Amino acid sequence: MPRLPRITKSRYSLTSMKKEEYVRNGGTKCPFCFKKNIEGGHIEVDAGEAFQEVQCHDCEKRWRDIYTLIDLEEI
């Protein structure tokens, strides 16, 4: 039986550099595999912060986006 290629941990590890790039690019690509096939779930809001679970459909990694209140406008 042929061996499957081993995926190194570093390729799919979340480093501070990957996190910074993900935030800088507005969360449009998976911070693990850098593909755009990501989907966010519902957003939970609590005391000026919001949280959203996100999943990549290519590498199947999951993470949580964290949003903070930065401004408001009158409507």
HELIX and SHEET records of a PDB file:
HELIX    1   1 LYS A    9  TYR A   12  5                                   4    
HELIX    2   2 SER A   16  ARG A   24  1                                   9    
SHEET    1   A 3 ILE A  38  ASP A  46  0                                        
SHEET    2   A 3 GLU A  49  CYS A  56 -1                                        
SHEET    3   A 3 ARG A  62  THR A  68 -1                                        
END                                                                             
